[in-house]
Structure formats: structure tokens, C-alpha cells
Amino acid sequence: MLSRFHLLNLHAFRLQVVKATENSSILKAALVCITGLLLLGGCAMTQPYGSFIQNPPPAFDQYSKVMADDVANQIGRLYPAATTQFDLRHNANDAFGQALIDKLRSDGFAVLENTSPENSFLAAIHSPEETENSNNTPIIEESIRNHGLKLGYIIDQSGDLYHVSILVEDQQLTRAFIVQSGQIQPAGLWVRKE
């Protein structure tokens, strides 16, 4: 038969185990919440740029050229060519981005393309060859180039309506384009937001 002293010690031990289990589950829950908030914070810090068109139609290359020409013409009305440099905020891997870069350059604008990896987690990882080559380079590219105006674009689609937003520094230019009879044309005027 257990003495009263042993029963009290056993009860106290059980309470400690229960408290430790509760504290452990609270810590685990807190850790999960903090991790989730950090991941969401990372998503909120990077603004989405580029093309968000899923499964573009076969004529999208033609549509992209028409829209990019119109965008470049509008930029030409607002900024002087030959003295303006644009630095892309993001990679231009889509048809619209390439058409826009080509048109801006043919109009006399300097365009510096973004070559950083799309995945920000991979941006800090360099191959040994890249690290070795960068250490042997006597002049740092960042120190010799002039910084231009930050340029980004967002292009999205809803049915036959394409929505294009161009961001130059803190200004936003937006215009809708509509596809009718296989041709794309502006669906309204340019809207400028500062």
C-alpha cells in the first residue's frame, strides 16, 4: 500500500507531465504560427510583376506585339528617348515582355534587363564557377552603371479583355485591350495613377 506521501508525489508528478505536455503543444502551435506568418510576410513583400495569362491563345504573340507597341508609344510621350534608361524590376520571360523591350530599344530607350533568378530563395545560392569568376573581376558592374527608372509590368486576361499595367517608379499606367474578330485593339484610354 502506498503511503500518503507517495500518492502526493505521484499526483504532483502527473501534474508536471500534464503541464509539460501543454507547454510543448503551445510551443509547437506558436512555432507553426510564426513560421506561417513569416512565409506570408515573404509573399506580401514581393509585388507580383509579369504576365499572369494562363494558356495564352496561339495569336498571343501578335497581341503582345500590338500591346507592347502601344505601351512603348505611351512611354515615349512621357519620357524622352535617348536620355532615359529603364531598369526592369523582374524577368521578362513572356512574349509581351520581350516585345516591349525590343520596341523600347528600337525607339531609343536604354533597357537593362533583370537577370536574377525568379525564385528569391535561389538568388543567394551561386555556383562555385560564378563565385570564382566574380572574384576575378576587377571592376564591379554595379559601380559603373547609371541607375535608370524602375520599370515593371503586369498583364492579365479576362475572357477577350486584356489588362496591361505599366509601373515606372511610383507611377502606374493602365489600359485595357479587347480582342474582336481576331484583332486586338485598345478598349479605352490610358489611366495614369501616381
N, C-alpha and C positions, 0 to 999 in steps of 0.2 A: 504494500500500500504506500502510495506516495504521500509524503508529508505536505503540509500546507505550504511550506516554504518552496518546495519543488514545484507545486502547482502554480504558485505565483510567478516563479521564474519561467516556467513553461508558457504561461499566459503572456508574460512580458516579451518573451522571445517571439511568439506568434505575432504580437502587435508590431514588433520591429520588422519582421518579414513582410507583413502586410504593408507597412509604411514604405519600406524599401521598394516593394513592387509598385506601389502607387507612384512614388517618386521616379522610378525608372520609366514607367509608362508616360508620365508627364514630361520627362526629359525627351523621350522618343517623339512624342507628339509635338513638342516645341521645336525639336530639330527638324522634323518634317515640315512644319510651318515655315521656319526660317529658310530652309532650302527652297521651298516653293516660292516664297517672296523674292528671294534672290534671282531665281530663274525668271520670274515675271518681270522683275526690275530690269533685267538684261534685255528682255523683249521690248520693254517700254522705252529704253534708252536709244535704241536704234530705230530711226524712222525708215519706213519701207519706201524704197525707190525702185524704179524699173518697170517692166511690163508684167502685168498681172492677168494677162489674157491666157486662158486655158484653151488648148486645142485650137490654135488660130486657123482660119479658113485658108484654102490654097491661094487666094488673092491677097492675103495679108501683107506680103512683101510689097505689092503695088500700093495698098492702102497706107503702109508705113511710109513709103516714099512721098506720097501726096501730103500726108500729115506732117512729116518732117520738113518738107519744103515750106509749108505754111508756117510752121513754128519758127524756122530759121528766118523767114521773111519778117515775122513779127519781132524777133530778137534784133534783126537788122534795123528796124525802125526805132528801137530803144537804145541800142548801143552802137558806137562807131566800130566798123570793121577795121582791120589792120592795126588797131591800137588796143583791142580788147582781147584778153585771154580768159578762157573758161577752164576751170578745173572740175572734172566730173566727180561727183560725190560717191559714185557707185560704178560698178562694172556695167558696160553697155553690151550685153551679150545677145540682145534680141535684134530683130530686123529694124525696128523703129530707131533704136539707139544708134546702130551703125549708119542708118540713112541720115539721121540728124547730125552725127559727127562729120560725115562726108559733106553734107550740104553746108554746114558752118565753115568748114575748112575751105571749100570752094568759094564761099562768099568772102573769105579773107580773115576769118577769125582764127586765133590760135586755140587749140583744144588739147588739153592734157588729159589723157585717159587714165582712169583709175585701174591699177593692175593688182590691187591687193586681193587676197583670197576672199571669196564670198562668205565663207564661214569664219567668223571672228575668232573662234577657238583655234583655228589653224593659222591665223595671222602671226601668232607668236612663235610658231614652230618653223624653223628653217632647216633645210638640208645642210649637211656639212659642206657641200660644194658652194652653196650660196654664202655661208658664213665665211669660208675661206676666201672667196672672190671679193666679198665686201671689205675684208680686212686689208687686201692688197690694193684697193682703190684709193689713190691719194686725194682725190677731190670728191667731196660729198655732193651728190646731186641736189640735195635739199638746200644747200647753201648757195648754189649758183643760179637757181631758177627763181624767177619772179613769181609771186603768187597771184593767181588770177581770181576771177569771180567764181564762187562755188555754183555749179550748175547740176541740177538733178531733174529727173522727170518721172512722172507716174502716168501710165497708160492702162486703162481698163475698158472693159466692154460689157454692155448690157443689151443683148439682142443685136439689132443693127446699129446701135448707138455706141460710138467710141468716145471716151472721155480722156482728154490729154491735159495734164497739168505740168507746167514747167516752173521750176523753182530756181531763181537766180538770187543768190544771197538770201535776203529775207523777203523778197518779192515772189508772188505766185501769179502766174498767168495761166488761165484755164480756158479751154474751148472744147465744145462738143462737135463731133463729126458724125454724119449719118451715111449709111450705105443705101443707095437707091439704084435699082436697075444695074447692079454690079459695079457702080461707081461710088466713090466716097467724096463727100463734099462737106464744107462747114455747115453746122446746124444752128449757128448763132454767132454772135460777136465774141471777141476776146474779153475776158473779165480779168481785171488786174486787182490783186489783193496785196497790200503791203503789211 
